[in-house]
Amino acid sequence: LCHCPFHEGDREASLSINNERRLWQCFSCKVAGDAFDFLRLKEKMDFPAALIFLKGRAGAESPTAVATATGLPGNFKRPELLSRIAEMYHKRFCEAQDAQSYLKQRGITSSELWKAFQVGFCDGSLLKTLPPDGPLIEALQAIGVLTDDKKEHFRGCVVVPLTHPDLGVVGFYGRRIRPGAKTRHLYLPGPQ
């Protein structure tokens, strides 16, 4: 029990915190919730800001820190590379009837939805647009778009960019369209 910060003059220590359930409640002013609710009310944070704050307190790196960290060959920025790859995959999807048919068979038929979510397709043609070697290839290998042997990680997949409201494209989800594929679901290597 502790004094409630949400109403004046709490001398009774009316705020109860349940560590097992990770919940809190004031028995006097009746406000209650979890850690996100506390930060929303006390610090005026929205959910994404509260999530980043709590991840920082837990020792996890924030998406901003991960996405803006340099260290990629050629000083490329991860979000910029991923955004460009998403555009290329989307262009290929718009031309790939087999990828479109796959989604239609699964009930995802709206071309407006495909465009809004920038649904893409990796047909292995990305390498034809890149130099054979150099910092761009190394950067794409470092983030996992290309494997160590310069193959596309998502080859044969319908690809959906994973976005962050402040950072843009931060990852990809890939779904293989070939029946009987050993691995059906793919993400970029590293933390999800």
Buried (B, 14 or more C-beta within 10 A) or exposed (E): EEEBEBBEEBEEEBBBEEEEEEBBBBEBBEBBEEBBBBBBEEEEBEEEBBBBBBBEEEEEEEBEEBBEEEEBBEEBBBBEBBBEBBBBBBBBBBEBEEBBEBBEEEEBEEEEEBEEBBBBBBBEBBBEEEEEEEBBBBBBBBBBBBEEEEEBBBBBBBBBBBBBEEBBBBBBBBBBBEEEEEEEEBBBEEEE
